[in-house]
């Protein structure tokens, strides 16, 4: 009985001495979708949802980035995302995903700005009757979307700055 107690106490002490790895330093297991699903499930058991939110956003952004690179099928995009994540730390993938998010917002602003510029040209060339109400509505809508996207971009850049600073610590 005493021997059993000593073994249990020793195991407990060894378990207590094991170094807990914080979320940013955890290495991602994502050789395939099932492995990543198990990995993400284990993260959900170890950390509260709010701690995982930035990582989850990054994973979604990596999938969107695959779409932007014209990876056609959902399966191919999933494989591309898993390949980009596998073996990297949570911090590295979070940073990578938020950089992809920043690039996406910059592309969206440029695309909408192009449409806005065309409509503004129509407005300038409309003559005395002015542009149609449809053109005016598109101009206003584009301006609103650009303003909102620029605010979101600013928030994203702020988050990236925080992530980069955290990586240096």
N, C-alpha and C positions, 0 to 999 in steps of 0.2 A: 504494500500500500504506500509506504514511504517512497519507494523507488518510483512508483507511478506518479506520485505527487511531484517528485523532483524532475521527472521527464517533462511533465506538463508545465511546470514552472520554468524550466529551461526553454522550452519551445515558446512559451509566452514572452519570455525576456528577449529571445532572438527576434520574434515577430515585432516586438516593441522597438528594437534597435534598427529594424529595416528602414531604409531611407524612403520617405514618401516623396514622390516626384510630383511637382506642381503641374497644373494643366499645360502651360506653354512648353514645357520640356518633354512632354509625353510624345513618344514616337508613334506615328500613325501606321496601323496595319490595314492595308487596303490592296492586297494582291488581287482580290476579286470582290464583287459586290457583297457576297455573303460575309466575307471576312470584315469588310468595312462596316457592314450592318451590325455585326457582333461588337466590333470595336466601339462604334458610336453608342450602342446600347450600354456597354460597360462605362463609357464616359458619363452617360446619363445617370448611372447609379452612383458614381463617385462625386459628381459635381452638380450644383443646382443649374437649372435651365438658364438663368441670367448669365452665368459664367460661360455657357456654351453658345450663347446667341451670336457673338462675333465670329466664332468658328463656323457655325452653321451658315451664317450669311456668306462667309468666304467660300464655303463648299458650293453654295448656289451660284455665286459669281463665277467660279471656275467652270461650272456647267454652262452658264450663259456665254462665257468666253469661248468655249468650244463651239457653240452655235455661231458666234461671230466669225470664227475661223472656218466656217462652212463645213463642219463635221456633220454630215447629213442625218444620220440615224441617232435615235436616243441611246441605243446600245453602244454605238461608237463614241458618243459624247460621254457616256458613263465610264467607258474603258479609258478614255483620254483623261478624265478627271481623276480616276483611281490611280492611273500611272503617275500623274503629276503629284499626288499626295503620298503615295506609298513610300514609307521609310523616312519621311520628313517629320519634323516636330510639328506639333499643333501650332506653335508660334509661327514657324516658317510658312505653313499653309495658310494661316490666317492673314499674314502679310501679303502673300501671293494673291489670295482671293480679293483682298481689299485694293490691291493695285489694279487688278482686273476690273473692279467696280469703278475705280477712278477713271480708267480708260474708257469704260462703257459710257459714263456720264459725259466725258469730253466728246465722244463720237456722237452721242444724242444731241448735245448742244450744237455741234457743227452742222448736223443734218437739219435740225429745225431752223438754225440761223440761215441756212441756204434757202429754205422755203420762205422764211420771213423776208429775206432780201428780194426774192422774186416778187412777192406780193407788194413790197414797198415800191419796187420799180413800177408795177402796175398802177399803184396809187399815184405815183409822180406823173405817169404818162396818161392818166385818166381824163385830163382836160377839164373843162368848166363844169361838167356834170358830176365830176368826182367818181371814185371807184364805187362798185356795187357794194351793197350791204354785206354780201358774202365775203368779198375781199377784206372789208373792214373787220368782219368777225374773225376771219382767219389770222389777220395781223394781230388782233388783240389776244386771240387764243395762243398764238405762237409766242408772243411776248410773255404771257403768263406762264407757259410751260418752260420757257427758257429761264425765267426768274426762279421758278420752283426748282428746276434741275440745278441751277447754280447754287442755290442754298443747300441742296442735298450734296452737291459736289464739295462745297466748303466743309460740311460736316464730315464727309468721307476723308478729305485731306487732313482735317484735324485728327480723326481717328488713326490715319496712317502715321502721322507724326507721333502720336502716343505709342503705336505699335513699334515703330522704329526705335524710339527712346527705350521702350521696355526691353527690346532685343539687345541693347547695349549694356544693360544691367546684369 
